[in-house]
Amino acid sequence: MGIIGTIIIGLIVGLIARFLKPGNDSMGWIMTILLGIGGSLLATYGGQALGLYEAGEGAGFIGAVVGAIILLVIYGMVSRKH
């Protein structure tokens, strides 16, 4: 998948993660995309390395959303301290 596809998937994953995570997250589109891409990469490569799923399976998308939610929680904890 090219860079444009990765950005689009990252945006979708980031939006889904922000919708599913409770609380108020006041961040822009760029941070949403970056957290979505980070969650996608974390879940995709981490899940495949652990043997949880293969490339192209639907579990990878679910894992990407979970990874993005985890990054949102971490981002929220770090940003509130400042």
C-alpha positions in Angstrom: 0.0 0.0 0.0 1.3 3.4 -0.9 1.7 6.4 1.4 -1.7 7.9 0.4 -3.4 4.6 1.3 -1.6 4.5 4.6 -2.7 8.1 5.4 -6.3 7.3 4.5 -6.3 4.1 6.6 -4.6 6.0 9.4 -7.3 8.7 9.3 -10.1 6.1 9.3 -8.5 4.1 12.2 -7.8 7.4 14.1 -11.4 8.5 13.7 -12.8 5.2 14.8 -10.4 5.1 17.8 -11.5 8.7 18.8 -15.1 7.7 18.5 -14.7 4.5 20.7 -12.5 6.0 23.4 -14.5 7.8 26.0 -13.6 11.3 27.1 -12.9 14.6 25.3 -9.9 14.6 23.0 -9.3 18.0 21.6 -6.7 17.4 18.9 -6.6 18.2 15.2 -6.8 16.1 12.1 -3.0 15.8 11.8 -2.7 14.3 15.2 -5.6 12.0 14.6 -4.0 10.7 11.4 -0.6 10.3 13.1 -2.1 8.3 16.0 -4.1 6.2 13.6 -1.0 5.5 11.5 1.0 4.7 14.6 -1.7 2.4 15.9 -1.9 0.7 12.5 1.9 0.1 12.4 2.0 -1.0 16.0 -0.8 -3.5 15.6 0.1 -4.7 12.1 3.7 -5.5 12.7 3.3 -6.4 16.4 0.4 -8.8 15.7 2.2 -10.4 12.8 5.4 -10.7 14.7 3.6 -12.5 17.5 1.7 -14.7 15.0 -1.7 -13.5 16.0 -2.8 -13.0 12.4 -1.5 -12.8 8.8 -1.3 -9.8 6.5 -4.6 -8.9 4.9 -6.8 -10.4 7.6 -9.7 -8.4 9.2 -8.1 -9.0 12.6 -5.3 -6.6 11.5 -7.8 -3.7 11.1 -9.3 -4.4 14.5 -5.8 -4.6 16.0 -5.0 -1.2 14.3 -8.0 0.4 16.0 -7.0 -1.1 19.4 -3.5 0.1 18.9 -4.7 3.6 18.1 -6.9 3.6 21.2 -3.9 2.6 23.3 -1.9 5.5 21.7 -4.8 7.9 22.3 -4.8 6.9 26.0 -1.1 7.4 26.3 -1.2 10.7 24.4 -4.0 11.9 26.8 -2.0 11.0 29.8 1.1 12.7 28.6 -0.6 15.9 27.3 -2.5 16.4 30.5 0.7 16.6 32.5 1.8 19.7 30.6 
